Amino acid sequence: MILVILAVAVLWQTLSSSQRLPVQTNMLALLPAAEQDPVAALAVSTANEHLSRQHLLLIGAGRSTDAIAIAEPLIARLQQEPVFTAVHARVDTSSGESIARFYAPYRNALLSPELQQRVQANGVAVLSEQALHTLFSPASAIHSSLLANDPLLLFYDFLLSLGNSNQRIRLEAGYPFIHYAGRDYLLIRLELADSPFSINAQQQALPALDAALLAARTQDPAAELLDTGVLRFADAGVRSAKQEVSTIGAGSLIGVVLLFLWVFRSGWPLLLTVLPIASGFVVALAACLRVFGDVHLMTLVFGASLIGLSVDYSLHFLIDRQASDANWQAGDSLRRMGRGLWLGVASSVTAFMALCLTPFPGMQQMALFCSAGLVTAALTVTGVFPLLLRHGAPGTAPGLGMARQWLQLWQSPLRLAITIVIVVALALPGLMRLHSNDDIRLLQGKPPALLASDARIREITGIDSSGAFLLVEGESEATVLQRNDAASDWLRQQQQAGHISGFDSLSRQLPSPARQQQAAAWLASLPQDPAALAYAAQIGLDPATLAVYTQPASPLTVSDWLANDVSLPWRKLWLGETARGFATMIPVRGSTAAPINEALPEGTRWIDPVADMSGLLETYRERASGVVMAAFALIALLLVLRYRPRRALAAMAPALLAATCALAVAGWLDEPVTVFHLLALLLVLGFGLDYSLFLLENREHPQSTMLAILCSGLTTLLSFGLLALSSTPAIHAFGIIVLTGIATTLLFAPIVQTTHNEVLS
């Protein structure tokens, strides 16, 4: 009882600083950092943080006026919700005036990037050609006062270039619209106040959003309302995980209850078994919170299977007591099972701690959770049970006859050999079908309805938020901006070649000092430029008005730009001072990485978090195979030191056959092998060895030991095996391997007794 009280105290102390259990729901938190470089890690974190808090809404109707009628009450309702920091819909016309006022002092050093490139290639005469094209275009709304202050419309062109880079979007009545398949879609962008992986944010934002969308659909049932964002997918993951926790935990408990009632015909042993389960779970949770500061939801899903594992030790103790005579003493059971129990704990913890050697935070947390829980459960059984059970409870356990028959399963060496040959023959085709797929996007299951909505929005808007970007670095702000200009020019060429669909760069809003100086020199030469003078004469302007471009312009600096609200939509791209100098980023849309990587401009790096993380998973899958083989070899060596080689081989045989069959089943099911499948083999090794070790160490009562192993195996199948039903691929991978592996281990566990010619009576 002291151990249980201590565990509860540790948990209370750990949680006393927080009103809520700190549960992590971000699936990416299970993985190691894709990029160890601090600057690249900062850029990835910044990009992910921005993208994850965005939520898109589309309101589609036959006419734009109908969409606006639906949108206005919807927008007003969402603006009242504190969970959204901003609702971007109608464009504020005053914002254009404020942007013009901000850039006005720098106007004679600013050109749009496209115009700057054309002048660089063809000379200053391009400026006059551009002005004529703008002035005489059908959509032109140029008036004389504008020409007096900007004869060549250069500042006008610069301001236009700051507009939305998505060519599909048009403004109507101040709202952004996209015309697609005969319908007008109004675009609304929401910004979350909190991370979408926060359970609080999910519980507050989604009900408010769903209620607003329901009201909009009621207003016009014919309208098409679509929404997508990380918030939806994160919530779906949490709901799925919660359902799996209850399913796995309930399934394990039901299985344990039925087994105990069948074996012991009493509810008292079942109540007693709650002690190691509860103490193990509580200490495991406290250990994770102490070491990691939070607990991942997938760890709780994984830890729910601890019910089926920690009960193993209780079963061995209680079945030994049940099968003994009236003179039973607790010390006798501990003597018979103690060595096998602690060898089993050691092998299981060894298998789990091998997961701690991986760089996966999620695996490390799961390993700590299960290791701490199993050790605590074993201590509870060996330290507390003898205090509570002082007298024997002799009686024939109903399953002893079945256990005796199970032990005699492989008494015939010929039958054993034939069975192994058949199993291997069936396994080989499955092993040959094995293939890998390390795409990180397969890590978390995504509901088809959400995927369909997301794909529909991407199809309509052309928005591709893949997360790829160029990282631009330099030793100074000026160097970074200059390299950013060059990288943007290069990306523009890639866009023209069809390698990308678009990009967002600070080169439009914040040209480098070098580019500003170059533009100022070009503009200052205009009063003497023949093409500019001819242009002025052609439209009836006094050539003296060209002198407006000779007025000195103030240099636009990073600090000036950041200090003004005009930079708000773009500040996320400026990373500022870093460990190596300064940096900015250029998000790229619709990229095909192969041609992009051929020749990057100086000072830039191509960062694709999805591809990088997938490559990392591939690397660790390859390493995991080595970890698995090393674990098998290490435990085999320990067994050889403890037993003779023949006994060691017999103890390892069930686990080796189990690993073979588990991988073969994955092949037959056409499941791509991932690092999670391979790491699950460590669990098969650890738990499978428990059965062999108990049979080797407790040869006095082989029938009761085998019965305990069968019951333990069944509870493990009910706990870890149920993980195979998970919709989360990583958890499912564990479940399918352990389900097959433990079932195979149970089948071949009697090999240990058969090879030693044990007499069964």
Summary of the structure (lengths in Angstrom):
residues: 761
radius of gyration: 34.4
end to end distance: 38.6
largest distance: 119.8
contacts: 2624
relative contact order: 0.13
helix: 67%
strand: 9%
